[in-house]
Amino acid sequence: MKIHIEERTIQLAQYIIDKKTTVRDAAKRFGISKSTVHKDLTQRLVTLNPVLAGEARAILDENKSERHIRGGIATKNKYKKAALGK
């Protein structure tokens, strides 16, 4: 059964705020695309609940500012794992 869009948007925001998770993790958890999560949080949520939208935006901004670090760590671990496998 599909959750109504407004309910899903509020649930997504609460999930991301409570877990401090990424858009990708939220998309997997709710079984929707990353684009849908992003649209829900940046466009729909603002009209539904501006306060919650501000809190969610803070998490999204924090994730965006840290993503280059996460990518570097993932690459480092990838090559470390490959070197150990040889």
N, C-alpha and C positions, 0 to 999 in steps of 0.2 A: 504494500500500500504506500502510495506516495505521500510524503508530508507536504502540507501546504507551504508555499514558498515563504510566506512571512514567518511561519513557525520555524522552518528550517534556517532561515537567516538569523533569527534570535538564538537558536540552538548552536549554530556555527560560531557566532560571536562568543557565547558563553564558553564553549569548548576551547576556543583559541585563547581566551583570557584566562580561564582556569588552569589549563595545561601549559600555557605559554608555548604552544606548538606552532608549527609552520603551516602554510597554506597547503603544501603537499600532504602533510600528515592528516590534516582535517579533511582533505578531499578523499583520501583513502578511507578514513573512518566513516564518512557519510556516503561513500559510493558515488561521488559526483566528480566533475572535472575541476581542475585547479582554476580554470577561467570562471566557472560558476561560483566557486568559493570567493574569488576575488571580486566578482561583480556584486555578489550578495553583501560583502563586507564594505565595499567602497561606495556603492550606489544605493542599494535598497535599504541598508541598515540606517543610513543617515535620515531617511524620512520616517522610519519606524521608531527608532530610539536613538536620538542624537548623542546622549550621554554614553550609551553602550558603544556607539560608533566611534567615539573619541578614544575609549579604552582599547577597542580592537585596533584602531589605527596606530596607536602607540606600539602595540605588539608587532604589527606589520612593518612599521618603520624600523623597529629594533632588529627584526629578522633581516630586513633588506640591508641594513648597515653591517650586519655580521656575515652575510652570505659568502663574501669573498674569503673570509677566514675559514668557514666551514668547507668550502670548495678546496682550499689548499690542504686542509687536514685530510680530506677524503682522498685527494691525489697522493699525498704522502703515504697514507695507509695502503693504497692500491699498489704502489710500487714496492713498499716494504713487504707486502704479502707475496708479490710476484717474485721478489728476490729470495724469500725464504722457501718458496716452492721449487726452486731450481735445484 
